């Protein structure tokens, strides 16, 4: 598959540097990196071995030698950078969440559709080989008719009140934190594996720390390091949430998300139960899929011949050599550039469909529905939220 030659990576934090690494692994040249100022951009470029850098993301987007723009900036900048890239005729790979709210998301969906360019959202968990295999087991009917989806996504990086990040600030990260930041990943994966879209949510949320160290004045804190002179920021976003979910066909789901669960680094677990069996996958044990049928349990590995052609195509290393988050990102970007170059292999696309901007819009509707549900103590339908947004857009 022919791939376009040059990419611009906008944002040089953790995710931006991971995009640079993944692009090199699939043979794509990174022509320029852009950061919030010229000094930071130059420092990142030197560390990454990239010749060109800029503190002006608009200049990177407008560069006629750039074919694809990777949007790896904080959430509040997703809309302006993505709109500018599409207007400049570039393909776009955007980190999630797609936007700050549904109005912005709808604008980006429309802009992508009218641009004629490929626009991909970075939900990379579906590109783990064993997550793709789990989807194939479900869609092939191996597990029988599904009757439950359950799981969790637990982290502990914000366990201490001193722990801080721009995501804590609603002006940068949005009205939701844990649901939008990691809950949307879980829901996106659950929809992909089951082939069922989320239709309604009942949620409760809580904030463990009413204030956190002000991220604008410090780079990092360790537990117990903040003193009396520390500047503090009032926290208005949730640290944890419990959600009841309903997918197409009245399929029930249960999800717990937290960024204050001690001992859990990045612990995503997804399980599905069917009439003929169940399947469980955990991101922290990525090369194993647990299957159960009629009282017998089986641990499926990436060993040769065990996976379907679509999921097997995502595995790059021999079994026993773990493939993780960076490998899944590499698979996502390879699929995106295949799509840009003319199309993907059918079996690969079936095992791990590319996430779209429309997916991102629906996931923001899930976030809004969850917040509304927690505030009003009731079930909220995703279509109820989407219809309300359409009415507002029509009136305006």
C-alpha positions as CSV (number, residue, x, y, z in Angstrom):
1,X,0.0,0.0,0.0
2,X,1.4,3.4,-1.0
3,X,1.7,5.8,1.9
4,X,2.1,9.5,2.0
5,X,5.6,10.7,2.9
6,X,5.6,13.4,5.5
7,X,3.8,14.0,8.8
8,X,3.6,16.9,11.3
9,X,3.2,16.1,14.9
10,X,1.6,19.0,16.9
11,X,2.4,18.6,20.6
12,X,5.6,17.2,22.1
13,X,4.4,15.7,25.4
14,X,4.2,12.0,26.1
15,X,1.7,11.3,23.4
16,X,3.4,13.4,20.7
17,X,6.7,11.6,21.3
18,X,5.0,8.3,21.0
19,X,3.4,9.3,17.7
20,X,6.9,10.2,16.4
21,X,8.3,6.8,17.4
22,X,5.3,4.9,15.9
23,X,5.5,6.8,12.7
24,X,9.2,5.9,12.3
25,X,8.4,2.3,12.9
26,X,6.0,2.3,9.9
27,X,8.4,4.2,7.6
28,X,6.7,7.7,7.7
29,X,9.0,10.7,7.8
30,X,8.2,13.3,10.5
31,X,8.8,16.6,8.7
32,X,8.2,18.9,11.7
33,X,7.2,18.9,15.3
34,X,5.4,21.9,16.9
35,X,5.2,22.8,20.6
36,X,3.8,25.6,22.7
37,X,6.9,27.7,22.1
38,X,10.0,27.7,19.9
39,X,12.4,26.7,22.7
40,X,10.4,23.7,23.8
41,X,9.9,22.7,20.2
42,X,13.6,22.9,19.4
43,X,14.4,20.9,22.6
44,X,12.0,18.1,21.6
45,X,13.2,18.1,18.0
46,X,16.8,17.7,19.1
47,X,15.9,14.8,21.5
48,X,13.8,13.1,18.8
49,X,16.3,13.7,16.0
50,X,14.0,15.8,13.8
51,X,15.5,18.6,11.8
52,X,12.6,21.1,11.8
53,X,10.6,22.4,14.7
54,X,8.3,25.4,15.4
55,X,6.5,27.1,18.2
56,X,3.8,28.1,15.7
57,X,1.5,25.1,15.0
58,X,-0.3,27.0,12.3
59,X,3.0,27.2,10.3
60,X,3.4,23.4,10.6
61,X,-0.2,22.8,9.4
62,X,0.2,25.2,6.5
63,X,3.5,23.6,5.3
64,X,2.8,22.4,1.7
65,X,5.3,19.5,2.2
66,X,3.1,18.0,5.0
67,X,0.5,15.4,4.1
68,X,-0.8,14.4,7.5
69,X,-1.2,16.3,10.8
70,X,-1.1,14.5,14.1
71,X,-3.0,16.4,16.8
72,X,-1.4,15.5,20.1
73,X,-2.1,18.7,22.1
74,X,-4.3,19.2,25.2
75,X,-8.0,18.9,24.6
76,X,-8.8,22.6,24.3
77,X,-6.6,22.8,21.2
78,X,-8.1,19.8,19.3
79,X,-10.7,21.9,17.6
80,X,-8.6,24.8,16.2
81,X,-5.7,22.6,15.2
82,X,-7.9,20.0,13.5
83,X,-10.1,22.6,11.7
84,X,-7.0,24.3,10.4
85,X,-5.4,21.0,9.2
86,X,-8.6,20.0,7.3
87,X,-8.9,23.4,5.8
88,X,-5.3,23.1,4.6
89,X,-6.2,19.9,2.9
90,X,-4.4,17.6,5.3
91,X,-5.4,14.2,6.6
92,X,-5.7,14.2,10.4
93,X,-5.0,11.8,13.2
94,X,-6.4,13.3,16.4
95,X,-6.0,12.2,20.0
96,X,-9.1,11.6,22.1
97,X,-11.4,13.0,23.2
98,X,-12.2,14.5,19.9
99,X,-13.2,17.9,21.3
100,X,-14.1,19.8,24.5
101,X,-17.9,19.3,24.0
102,X,-20.5,18.1,21.5
103,X,-20.9,21.4,19.7
104,X,-17.1,21.3,18.8
105,X,-17.3,17.6,17.9
106,X,-20.2,18.2,15.5
107,X,-18.2,20.9,13.8
108,X,-15.2,18.6,13.4
109,X,-17.4,15.8,12.1
110,X,-18.8,18.1,9.4
111,X,-15.4,19.6,8.5
112,X,-13.9,16.1,8.1
113,X,-16.9,14.9,6.0
114,X,-16.7,17.9,3.7
115,X,-12.9,17.8,3.4
116,X,-12.7,14.5,1.6
117,X,-9.7,13.7,3.8
118,X,-9.1,10.7,6.1
119,X,-9.8,11.7,9.7
120,X,-8.9,9.2,12.4
121,X,-9.5,9.2,16.2
122,X,-6.8,7.7,18.4
123,X,-8.6,4.8,20.1
124,X,-5.7,2.4,19.9
125,X,-6.8,-0.4,22.3
126,X,-8.8,-2.1,19.6
127,X,-5.4,-2.6,17.8
128,X,-4.0,-4.9,20.4
129,X,-3.9,-8.3,18.7
130,X,-5.8,-10.1,21.5
131,X,-8.5,-7.4,21.7
132,X,-9.0,-7.8,18.0
133,X,-9.2,-11.6,18.5
134,X,-11.8,-11.1,21.2
135,X,-13.9,-9.1,18.7
136,X,-13.6,-11.9,16.1
137,X,-14.6,-14.5,18.7
138,X,-17.7,-12.5,19.5
139,X,-18.7,-11.6,15.9
140,X,-18.2,-15.2,14.8
141,X,-20.7,-16.4,17.4
142,X,-18.3,-18.5,19.3
143,X,-19.6,-17.2,22.6
144,X,-23.2,-17.4,21.6
145,X,-25.7,-14.6,22.2
146,X,-24.2,-12.0,24.6
147,X,-26.0,-11.2,27.8
148,X,-23.5,-9.0,29.6
149,X,-20.5,-6.7,29.1
150,X,-18.5,-5.7,32.2
151,X,-15.2,-4.3,33.2
152,X,-13.2,-1.5,34.6
153,X,-10.4,1.0,33.9
154,X,-8.4,1.8,37.0
155,X,-5.4,4.1,37.4
156,X,-3.7,5.6,40.5
157,X,-1.6,8.5,39.1
158,X,-3.9,11.1,40.7
159,X,-4.2,9.3,44.1
160,X,-2.4,12.0,46.0
161,X,-3.8,15.6,46.3
162,X,-0.4,16.8,45.3
163,X,-0.6,14.9,42.0
164,X,-1.7,17.3,39.2
165,X,-2.0,17.8,35.5
166,X,-3.7,20.1,33.0
167,X,-6.6,17.5,32.8
168,X,-7.7,18.6,36.3
169,X,-8.6,22.0,34.8
170,X,-12.0,22.0,33.0
171,X,-10.8,24.9,30.8
172,X,-8.1,22.6,29.4
173,X,-9.6,19.1,29.7
174,X,-13.3,19.6,29.7
175,X,-16.2,19.2,32.2
176,X,-15.4,15.5,32.7
177,X,-12.0,14.0,33.6
178,X,-12.1,10.3,34.4
179,X,-15.1,9.4,32.3
180,X,-13.9,11.4,29.3
181,X,-10.2,10.5,29.7
182,X,-10.4,6.7,30.2
183,X,-14.1,5.8,30.3
184,X,-14.4,6.7,26.6
185,X,-11.6,4.3,25.8
186,X,-13.4,1.5,27.6
187,X,-16.7,2.2,25.9
188,X,-15.0,2.5,22.5
189,X,-13.4,-0.9,23.0
190,X,-16.6,-2.5,24.3
191,X,-18.6,-1.2,21.2
192,X,-15.9,-2.5,18.9
193,X,-15.7,-6.0,20.6
194,X,-19.4,-6.5,20.8
195,X,-20.5,-4.8,17.6
196,X,-23.2,-3.0,19.7
197,X,-23.5,0.7,20.2
198,X,-24.0,2.3,23.6
199,X,-27.6,3.6,23.9
200,X,-28.0,4.7,27.5
201,X,-26.2,5.3,30.8
202,X,-26.9,5.6,34.5
203,X,-23.9,7.0,36.4
204,X,-22.7,8.1,39.8
205,X,-19.5,10.2,40.2
206,X,-17.3,11.4,43.0
207,X,-14.4,13.7,43.6
208,X,-12.0,12.4,46.2
209,X,-9.8,15.6,46.4
210,X,-11.6,18.9,46.6
211,X,-8.4,20.7,45.6
212,X,-5.1,19.7,43.9
213,X,-1.8,21.4,43.4
214,X,-2.0,24.0,40.6
215,X,-0.5,22.4,37.5
216,X,0.3,25.9,36.1
217,X,2.9,26.5,38.7
218,X,4.6,23.2,39.0
219,X,5.9,20.5,36.7
220,X,5.4,17.5,39.0
221,X,4.7,16.7,42.6
222,X,5.4,13.6,44.6
223,X,3.2,12.6,47.5
224,X,3.9,14.7,50.6
225,X,6.1,17.2,48.8
226,X,3.7,20.1,48.7
227,X,4.3,22.7,51.3
228,X,2.3,25.6,52.8
229,X,3.4,27.8,49.9
230,X,1.9,25.5,47.3
231,X,-0.8,27.0,45.1
232,X,-3.9,24.9,45.0
233,X,-6.6,24.6,42.4
234,X,-10.3,23.8,43.2
235,X,-11.3,20.5,41.6
236,X,-14.5,20.4,39.7
237,X,-14.1,17.2,37.7
238,X,-14.6,13.6,38.9
239,X,-11.9,11.3,40.2
240,X,-14.0,8.1,39.9
241,X,-17.3,6.9,38.6
242,X,-19.5,3.8,38.5
243,X,-21.7,3.3,35.5
244,X,-24.6,1.0,34.4
245,X,-24.8,0.9,30.6
246,X,-27.2,-0.3,28.0
247,X,-26.1,-1.3,24.5
248,X,-28.1,-2.1,21.4
249,X,-30.4,-5.0,21.8
250,X,-30.9,-4.3,25.5
251,X,-27.4,-5.7,26.3
252,X,-26.5,-4.6,29.8
253,X,-23.1,-3.4,30.8
254,X,-21.3,-2.4,34.0
255,X,-18.2,-0.2,34.3
256,X,-16.0,1.2,37.0
257,X,-13.4,3.9,36.2
258,X,-11.0,5.6,38.6
259,X,-7.8,7.6,38.6
260,X,-7.4,7.2,42.4
261,X,-7.3,3.3,42.7
262,X,-4.0,2.5,44.5
263,X,-1.9,-0.1,42.9
264,X,-3.5,0.1,39.4
265,X,-1.2,1.7,36.9
266,X,-3.2,1.4,33.7
267,X,-5.6,-1.5,34.4
268,X,-8.2,-1.8,31.7
269,X,-10.3,-4.9,31.8
270,X,-13.1,-5.9,29.4
271,X,-15.2,-9.0,29.7
272,X,-18.2,-10.3,27.8
273,X,-20.6,-13.1,28.8
274,X,-22.5,-15.1,26.3
275,X,-24.8,-18.1,26.2
276,X,-22.0,-20.4,25.1
277,X,-19.0,-18.9,26.8
278,X,-17.2,-15.8,28.1
279,X,-14.1,-13.8,27.2
280,X,-11.9,-11.5,29.2
281,X,-9.0,-9.3,28.1
282,X,-6.7,-7.1,30.3
283,X,-4.5,-4.4,28.9
284,X,-1.8,-5.0,31.5
285,X,-1.6,-8.7,30.4
286,X,-2.0,-7.8,26.7
287,X,-0.9,-11.1,25.1
288,X,-3.6,-13.3,26.8
289,X,-7.3,-13.8,26.1
290,X,-9.2,-15.8,28.7
291,X,-12.0,-17.9,27.3
292,X,-14.5,-20.1,29.1
293,X,-17.0,-22.7,27.7
294,X,-19.2,-25.0,29.7
295,X,-17.1,-24.9,32.8
296,X,-13.7,-25.3,31.0
297,X,-11.3,-22.4,30.9
298,X,-8.7,-21.7,28.2
299,X,-5.9,-19.1,28.0
300,X,-5.4,-18.1,24.4
301,X,-2.0,-16.7,23.5
302,X,-0.5,-15.1,20.4
303,X,1.1,-18.4,19.4
304,X,1.2,-19.0,15.7
305,X,-2.1,-20.4,14.3
306,X,-4.2,-19.5,17.3
307,X,-5.5,-16.1,15.9
308,X,-7.7,-15.2,13.0
309,X,-6.2,-13.6,9.9
310,X,-7.3,-10.1,10.9
311,X,-6.1,-10.1,14.5
312,X,-3.0,-12.1,13.6
313,X,-1.9,-9.4,11.2
314,X,-1.6,-7.0,14.2
315,X,1.0,-9.2,15.9
316,X,4.6,-8.2,15.0
317,X,6.6,-10.3,17.5
318,X,6.7,-14.1,18.2
319,X,4.5,-15.3,21.1
320,X,6.1,-14.7,24.4
321,X,7.5,-11.3,23.4
322,X,5.0,-9.0,24.9
323,X,3.4,-6.4,22.6
324,X,1.9,-3.4,24.5
325,X,0.5,0.1,24.2
326,X,3.1,1.5,21.8
327,X,2.7,-1.5,19.5
328,X,-1.1,-0.9,19.4
329,X,-0.5,2.7,18.5
330,X,1.9,1.6,15.8
331,X,-0.9,-0.7,14.5
332,X,-3.5,2.1,14.6
333,X,-1.2,4.5,12.7
334,X,-0.3,1.8,10.1
335,X,-4.0,1.3,9.5
336,X,-4.6,5.0,9.2
337,X,-1.8,5.4,6.6
338,X,-3.1,2.4,4.7
339,X,-6.5,4.1,4.5
340,X,-4.9,7.3,3.4
341,X,-3.0,5.3,0.8
342,X,-6.0,3.7,-0.7
343,X,-7.6,1.2,1.6
344,X,-6.9,-1.5,4.2
345,X,-6.9,-5.3,3.9
346,X,-10.5,-6.5,4.4
347,X,-9.7,-9.0,7.2
348,X,-7.7,-6.4,9.1
349,X,-10.4,-3.8,8.8
350,X,-12.9,-6.4,10.1
351,X,-10.8,-7.3,13.1
352,X,-9.9,-3.7,14.0
353,X,-12.1,-1.0,12.3
354,X,-10.6,2.5,12.2
355,X,-12.1,4.8,14.8
356,X,-13.7,7.9,13.2
357,X,-14.6,11.4,14.2
358,X,-18.3,10.3,14.4
359,X,-17.2,7.7,17.0
360,X,-15.6,10.6,18.9
361,X,-18.8,12.6,18.7
362,X,-20.9,9.7,20.1
363,X,-18.3,9.2,22.9
364,X,-18.6,12.8,23.9
365,X,-22.4,12.2,24.0
366,X,-21.7,9.3,26.4
367,X,-19.7,11.7,28.6
368,X,-22.4,14.3,28.6
369,X,-25.1,11.6,29.3
370,X,-23.0,10.3,32.2
371,X,-22.6,13.7,33.8
372,X,-26.3,14.5,33.3
373,X,-27.3,11.1,34.8
374,X,-25.1,11.7,37.8
375,X,-26.6,15.1,38.4
376,X,-30.2,14.1,37.8
377,X,-30.0,10.6,39.2
378,X,-31.7,8.9,36.2
379,X,-31.0,6.9,33.0
380,X,-30.0,9.2,30.1
381,X,-30.1,8.0,26.5
382,X,-27.3,8.9,24.1
383,X,-29.8,9.9,21.4
384,X,-31.5,12.3,23.9
385,X,-28.1,14.1,24.2
386,X,-27.4,14.0,20.5
387,X,-30.9,15.3,19.6
388,X,-30.6,18.1,22.1
389,X,-27.3,19.1,20.4
390,X,-28.9,19.0,17.0
391,X,-31.8,21.2,18.1
392,X,-29.3,23.8,19.6
393,X,-27.3,23.8,16.3
394,X,-30.5,24.2,14.2
395,X,-31.7,27.2,16.4
396,X,-28.3,28.9,16.3
